[in-house]
Amino acid sequence: MAENEGRMPYREEKVEPKVYYMGDHGPFPGQAPTRSDEDIKRDVDTALFYDEIVSSLGVKVSVNNGVVTLSGEVNSDQAKRSADQDAWQVAGVKDVKNELQVRETPTPSRAAGQDLVEAKPPEPIFGEPVSQPQQLQGEQAPPLH
């Protein structure tokens, strides 16, 4: 009997090459290039600036070794989620710590009468007499002819 009879030799598995993505682009072969924290911060700030949902004025971005920390205030939960997604889309980001606080601005409620505004007085219609405006106390209105 032969020495290797009945045994299958070890088969090497095909090793998939490493790939990485840059935002919505990729996959690219190889290792993702390392980026400086300053470059990552600039790109996250830019992404937040162009996001219509997020008001980037209230968001502070800091980056340490590729870990992005978002702090400050936004107007809604949707803005908080969108800011998180914007940060993840930037190449070189290893993790995102979303510490944003949601400070919702109240929307006026029509049912509660909170949306009422002062109505301007009606404009006179051609041909109709204009009613006299109320006079201050002590003043007399001139007679109409």
BELMO-V898751 format. One record per residue. N is the residue number from 1. SS is DSSP state (A for helix, B for strand, O for the rest). Layout:
BEGIN
n,ss
N,SS
N,SS
END
This chain:
BEGIN
n,ss
1,O
2,O
3,O
4,O
5,O
6,O
7,O
8,O
9,O
10,O
11,O
12,O
13,O
14,O
15,O
16,O
17,O
18,O
19,B
20,B
21,B
22,B
23,O
24,O
25,B
26,B
27,B
28,B
29,B
30,O
31,O
32,O
33,O
34,O
35,O
36,O
37,A
38,A
39,A
40,A
41,A
42,A
43,A
44,A
45,A
46,A
47,A
48,A
49,A
50,A
51,O
52,O
53,O
54,O
55,O
56,A
57,A
58,A
59,B
60,B
61,B
62,B
63,B
64,B
65,O
66,O
67,B
68,B
69,B
70,B
71,B
72,B
73,B
74,B
75,O
76,O
77,A
78,A
79,A
80,A
81,A
82,A
83,A
84,A
85,A
86,A
87,A
88,A
89,O
90,O
91,O
92,O
93,O
94,O
95,B
96,B
97,B
98,B
99,B
100,B
101,B
102,B
103,O
104,O
105,O
106,O
107,O
108,O
109,O
110,O
111,O
112,O
113,O
114,O
115,O
116,O
117,O
118,O
119,O
120,O
121,O
122,O
123,O
124,O
125,O
126,O
127,O
128,O
129,O
130,O
131,O
132,O
133,O
134,O
135,O
136,O
137,O
138,O
139,O
140,O
141,O
142,O
143,O
144,O
145,O
END
